[in-house]
C-alpha cells in the first residue's frame, strides 16, 4: 500500500465483515459482484470498461479487476470479505457522482458468500478544452503551457486545483481532454524565456543596439485574456463539450523580484525558487550570483512564496518568505537556517494486533495551508515509520508549529489515537510543537482504544443513502486541528463506520455531496450546525447513530 507523503486527514477504515474485527478465514466463501455499465444519457451499454475493486484494508482483502462485455455487463467472483472501493474507467468517459461532480468511486461492504447482482454504473462523455495560442503577430506560440483549473477546497480553504495541462505543439495548438462537466478556469503561461534567463545570469546585458534590455515579457494570461487572476472568467463545460479557447499573447512590462541570499556556507551553493500560493506550483527560478544577489524576472501579479535552499552544505538550510507582488520588488533578503531534528518516542496503552513497526507517524504543520507546501527541503519527509522500540525521528524540519498524528498502514493502527505529546513537561497535543532549529525531543502516548461510531444514513423517506460523506467535526476550539476530524463514506446499504476517534465532543454530519474538504472550514460548517448530530465519546466507546442526509441541493 502506497502511503502519501503528506496526510491531512486519517481516513477511517472499516474491518472485514461489518461487525467483526477478525480476519475472515481463507475457507470462508468469497463474495460476488455483478452489474452493467451504461452511457448516460440513454441506455447504451459500455463495452471494454475497466472495473477495479480495491480493498480498503490491504492486509485483509485484495484487488480485483474485470472488463465489461459487449452488453456492458461484468461479474467478479471469489472476493474476500471486507470493504472495497469500486471504480469504472473507459477512455473518454467518466463516472459522475451526485451534484454532477466527478465520482470518487463507490464503497462496497461484502460479507462471506454475499452476492451483489445488479450494480448499475453510468458513465458520461468527458468534455474537452481545445484551442490555439499565438503571439502579437498572430504567429503560433509553441511550448506554451495551457492549464485548466477548478476552484475547490483543500484543508477547508478555497484554492485553484489544476485538473489538466498540456503544452502547445508547433502550430500553437492544444487539446486537454477527460474533463468532467462543471465550471473551470483556463490559463496559459508562455514558454521559457531563455533570453531573460541568460540576462539574469549576467551573460548578456545589452541588445544589439547597445541599449539596456527592455523590461518586457509575455505574462501568464487567464481566459478571456487578462493577466489579473481576479478578472479571470470561468467557462462552463457540459458532458461531451469541445470548448474552444484561444489566446493571443503580447509582451507587457515585466515585474521582477530582486534580492540577496546571505548566510551561505563556504563551498556551498544555494538556489532560489518562486512558488504561486494560488496553485502550489513552482513558477520561476533564478541563479544566485557570487555576491549572493539574484533577480527573478517575468513575474505576474499575485501572491507567492519565495524559497532559498542550501542543500550542498553539511546540514541542509532553508529560508522562505511570503510576497504579494503588484509591482517590481527590490531588497528581498533571505537568510537560510538549518532545519531542526525532531526526535520522538511513542508508548502505547492497550492491546492491538498492529505492532509498532506497522504504524507511521506524520509531522503536520498546524499553520494555515495557503501555499500547498510543495517543496522538499533537505530530504525532509513528514512521514516516518515507528521503530520497534517506539522511536521516531524527523530530520531537516523547517521552522514552524507542528502536530503529530498516527497514520495506519493497510489498516494497522486504525483504532489508535494520540493521548498526549509531552515537550519539556507540558502536553502540546492541542497547542502544537514549536520548531525553530536545534533538536526537539517529544514523548508521546497513544491509546489503541479510540472510540468507534457506526450507523446508517437515511433520506427523508428513511431509505438508506449510498456514498454519503460522513464527517465527525470536533468541538469549536479544535476545528483548526485537522487530525481531530474523522471522515468516511457510506456503503451500498447506507452504512458507515468511524474509528480511532479521540475522546471529546463532536458534531456528526452526513452530506450527500461536499466540494473537496470544505468541511474543514469552520465557516462552512456553521451553515449546517442545526443539521448535525451532537456526540460525546470517551476512550473505548462504541456508539451507533442514524443520520439524516443533507441533500446536495442545500449545499452553500
N, C-alpha and C positions, 0 to 999 in steps of 0.2 A: 504494500500500500504506500503510495507516494504521499508524503505529508507536506503541507505548504510551509514555505519559509516564514511567512507571516500569517498568523492565525488571529483574526479579530474576534472570533466567536467560537466557542467549543460547541459544535453541533452534537446534539444528544442522540445517541444511538440506542435502538431497542434491541433486545436479545431475540434469539431464535425462539419460536413458539411463544406467542404473546405473553402467556403468564408464567413462563419458566425461564430460569437462568441457565440451566444445564444444557450442554451441547447435545443436540439430538444424536442418538446412536446411529452408527452407519447402517444398521439394519432397518431403520425407520424408512417407510415408503416415501419416495420422492414426490414432490408436488408437480402439477402440470398446469401450464397456462396456454391459452389459445385465443385467437381473435382474428380481426380483419382490419386492414389499413385502407382507408378511402381518402380520396381527394375532396377537399372542401372548397367551394360549394359543390353540391351534387353527390352522386354515389359511385363515381368511377373508382374501381379498385386500383391500388398502387402495387405494382409488382416490383420485385427486387429491392424492396425497402429493407434496410438492416434493422433488426430488432436486437437490442442489447439489454440484458438483465444483469445488473451488477449488485453484488451483496453489499449491504451497508456495513456488516461486520465480516471482514475478510477472514477472520480466524474461525468463523463458524459456518460460512457459506462459500459460494463460488460465483463465477461469472459465466454467463451463457449467452449464446447468440443464435439467431435464425434469420433466414431471408424469406420474404413473403413470396407466395406462389402467384401464378397468373391472375387468380381471383382475389389477390390481396390477403389471403389467409396465411396464418403462421401457427405453429404449435411447438412448444418446448416441454420435454418430459424430464423426469429424474432430477428435479430441482431440490436441493437440500432445504429443509425448513428454515425460515428466517425472514428478515426484512430485506427487500430489494428495491432498487430504482430501475424503472423500465424506460428506455429511450427508443425512439423510432427515427431513422435517418434515411433520407433519399435526396440525391443531388437535385438542387433547385426547389426542394420542398421543405417546409418547416412545420413542426408540431406547435400549435398555438394553444395557450392556456386561457384562463379566464381573463376577462377585460381585454382580450385580443393581444395580450402580451405573449412573448415567446415562452414556450413551456420549458421548464427545467426538468422535465420527466415526471413520472408518477410513481408513487410509493405503493408497494405491494407487501402485505404480510401473509406469508404462506406457511401453513401447517403441514404435518406429515400426511401424505396421500391426498391433500386438497387439490381440487381441480377448478380453475377459473376458465370457463369456456368462451365467454362472449365479450372479451375486451374489444372495445371499439376505439380505434385510433384514427384521428382525422388530421391530415396534413394540408397545408395551404401553399400555394405558389409563392416563392420568395420574391421580393422586389429587388430592383437593380437601379443604381445611380450611375449614369454614364455621361460623358461629355468630352470637352477639349479645353486645353489651356494654351493660350497664345500670349506673345509679348505685345508691347505697344505698337509694333508694326504689323501685327496680325500673323507673325511667323510662329510656327509651333514651338512650344517650350517642352523639351524632353526632360525626363528625370525629375519633374516637379512631383512633390508628394501631396496627393489628394487624400483627405481623411474624412470619414463620416462619424459623427458623434451623436450621442443621445444624452439627455440630462437624466441622471439617476442619483440614487442616494448610496453613499458609502460611509459607514460609521455614523450614519444619521445626518450627513451633510450633503447638500446638493453639489454635484460636480459633473463635469463632462466626461463621459466614458466613450473611448474610441471603440467602435464596433466593426470598422472596416477601413482598409487603407491600401493604396496602390500608387505606384509611380507611373507617370505618363510615358508612352512609348515615343518613338522617333517622330510620330505625327502629332504629338501632344495629346493623344487620346488616352482615356482611362475608362475602366468599367469595374465597378465594385458591386459584387453580387451577394446573394444569400442574406438579404436584409429582411427582417420581419416588418410587418405593417406598423406604422407609427410615425411620430414626428422626429426629425433629425436635423442636425446642423452639418454643413459641409465647409471644409476649409482647404486651401491649397497653400503649401509652403514652397518657395522657389527652390530650384536645385542649388547645391553648394556653390557659393561664390568664391572660387579659388583665387581670383584676383585679390579680393579683400583679405583672404586668409594669408596670402603671401605678403601683402602690405602690412598686415598685423604683425607678421614675423620680422618686419624691417628689411625684407629682401628687395621690395620695390617701393619707393617712396613717392615717385612722381610719374605723371603721364608723359607721353612722348613730347607734348608741348612744353614740358618743364614746369608746369603749374602743379600745385598740390592736387592729389586725387580728390575728385568730387565726393562729397559725403552723401551719396545716394545709393540706394539698393532696392531690389524687389523685396516686398514685405509679405508676410503671411496674410492672406486675404480670405474673408469669410463671405459665403453666399448671402446676399446677391452681389457683393462687390465692395466690401468695406474692410478696412484694417482694424476697426474697432469691434472687438468681440461683443460689446454691449449692443451694437447695432446689427448683429447677425440676425437673419430671418430664418425660421425653420421651414423645412419642406415636409409635406405630408405624403407618406407613402402608403399605398394600398397593396393588397395581395396581387402579385403579378405585374406591378408597375415597372416601366422602364422610364425613369425620370431623367430628363436632360438637364445637366448643369454645366454651363460653360463659364470660363474665367478668362479675362484679359488683364494681364499684369503690366503695370507701368512703374518705372523707378520713382521712388519718393525719397524725401530726406530721411537719412538713416540715423537711427538712435544708436548710441554706443554707451558702454559702461567701461570706465577707466579706473584702475586701482592698482594695488600692490599686495603682494603676499610676503609677509615677514615671518621670522622665527623658523626658517627652513634650515635644518642642519646642513653642515658642510658635506659635500659629495652627494647630497640627496636632491631629488627633483620633485617638483610639485606640478599639479595640473589644476585648471580652473574650469568648471562647468556651470552652465546656467540651466535651471530646470523650471518649466512652467508649473505654477501651483494650480492652474486650472486643469491641466491634462496629466500631470505627473510624468511628463516625458522630458528627456534631455534635448534641448533645442540648439544650444550654442556652446562653443568651447573656445579657448584661446591659449596660445603659447605664452609661457611666463619668461620674460627676458632675464638676463643675468642680474640685473639690479632689482628683480622681483616685480617689475611692473607688467601690466597686461592690459589689453584692450579687447573687449568683446563687441563686435560690430554687427550691424544688421538686426538690431533688436526691435521687436514690435512692442507697442504699449501693452502693459499687463502687469500681473503680479508674479514674481519669480522667487526662487531660492538660488542663491549663488553659493557654490561649494568649492573649497580648495582642499585638495587631498595630497598628502605626502606619504607614499607607500613604499618608497625605496629606502626609508630610514629603518633603523633597528626596531623602533616602535612606531607603528602607523599613527599618523596625525591627521586631524581634520579641523576645518573651520567652515561655518556656514552662516549666512545672513539672509534675511528676507528683504526684498526690494520691491517697491512699487515704481514702475517705470512709466512716466508720462512724457519725459524729455531725457536727453542725454545726462548721464550721471558721472560725476568726477569724484575722485578721492575715496573710493571704497578701499578699506583696509581689512585684510583677512589675516588672522593670527592663528595658524593651526596649532592644536594642542593634542597631546597623546590621548588615546582612548583609555577608558578605565578597564579594570578587571573586576568582575562581579563573581564572587565565589559563594556558593550556597550549599547547604546540607538539608536534606528532607528526611524527616522522621514521620512514619506512617502509623496511624492509630486504626486498629480494626483489622479484620481478615479480608483477603482479596485473592482471587485467582491470578491476578496480574502481579508479576514481580517488578521490582524497581527498574530493572533493565528493560521492561516493556513499555515504560512511560517516558514521555518527553516533558520538559518544562519550556515555556515560552516567556521571554522577557519582552513585554509590550510597552510602548510609550503611552503614558497616561495623559499626554498633552493632546489638544485637538488635532485631528488628522486633516490638514489642509493642503498638503503637497504630495500626498500619496506615497511618501517615502521614496523608494526607487533607487536610492544609492546604496551600494555595498561598500562599506568603509573598512578598509584594512582586513578584509575577510570576515568581518563581524557577521555572525548569524544569530538571530534572536532565538533559535530553536536548538536545544541540546538534549541529548538522551541522558537520563539519570544513570549514574554508576551503580554497580551492585551494592555499594555501601551508602547510597543515597546522595552522593556528591554531584555537584553540577558546577560548571564554570563557563562564563561568557567572557571573551577577550575583545579588546578594542571597542568597548561600548562608548558611543558618543555621549556627550553631556546631555542630561535631561532627567525627567522623572519617569519611573517605570513601575510596573506591577508584574507579578509572576502569575502565570496560570498553568494548569495541568492540561496537557494535550495527549489524548489517548491514541494508541496505535492499534488498528484493527479491533477496536472495541475494548482493549485492555485499559483499565483505569477509568472506565466511563462513569463509575459511581463515586469517584474521588472528588473532593473539593479541598481547597486550602483553608485551614482554620486560622493560621497565623503566619506572618513573616516578620521575624524579630531582627531589628537593626539597632545595635547599641542599647539593648534592653527595652526598646519601645516597639510596639506592634505597628507596623507600617502597612498592613494589608489594605486599609482604607485610604491612607494618605499617600501611598506610593514610596518608592525608593529613590532618593535623590542621588544622582551620579554626576560627578564633576571631576573625573580623573582619579588617579590612585587606585587603591584596592578596596573594594567594599565587600564585607562578609555578611551574609544573611542566613539566619537559622529559620527553617520552615517546618511547619507541622501540617500534614494532610490527614483527612479522615476518609475512610473507604465507605462511609455510611451517609453519602449525600441523599437528600430526600428524593423520593420517586413519586411523580404525579402522572396518572394516566386518565383516560376518559374518552369521550366521544364528542364530536362537533356536529350539531344539527342545524337545519334551516328553520324557517318559520313554520313549516309543515311537520317539524320534528323528524325529518328524514336526514340520514347521515350525509355529511358533505366530504367529498374526497379532495385531496390536495389543498386543503385549507392550511394556512400558515398560523401555527400556534406559537405564541411568544409569552414567556413569563418575564414581565418587566419589574425590576426591583423598585423598592421604595424611592421616593423623590430624591433623597440625599445621595443615593448611589447610582442615579441614572446617567452619570458621566463615566461610569466604570463598566466598560463593555463586557468584561469577563463575568459580571454578575447576571447577565441576561442568559436565558435559555430559549432555544428555538427548535422546533421540529415541524413536520407536516403530517397531515392525516393520510391514512392508507385507504384502500378500496372500500373499507367499511366505516370510514369516518373516524377511526380510532387513532389516538396519539399517545405518546409517552415521553415525558421529560425526566431526565435522570441527572444525578450528581448535583442537585440543587443545594446551595449553601443555605443554612438556616436564615430565616428572615421573612419580611413581608413583601408580597408581590401582588401585582395586578396581572391577570392572565387574559390574553386576547386571542381571538380566532378570526383572522381576516381571510376573506375569500381570495383576495389578491392584495399584494403590497409592492410598491415600487422600490426595488432594491432593499436596502437596510434602513428605510425611513423610520422604522420603529425604534431605532437607536437615538432619534431626535426627540428630546423631551417635549418640544413644542408640538411635534406631530402627535405624540401620544395624548397630550392634553385634550385634543379634539375628540378623543374616544373614551375618556375616563369613565363615562356613565355606562359604557358597553363592556367594560372589563369585569372580571370576576375576582374579588379580593381573596387572597390566600395567604395563610401564615403556616410555615413549615419549620419543624425542628429537625435536628440531626437524626437520621434513620426513619423519618416519617414515610408512610405510604398512604397516599390520598387519591381519590377518584373524583373527577369533575365531569359535568355535562355543560358544554359551552355552546352558546348561540353564535352562529357565524355573523360577522359583519359583512354585509353584501358589498361587492366590488363597486356598485353604483354609488355607494355612500362615501367612498374614499375622498379625501380632500387633496 
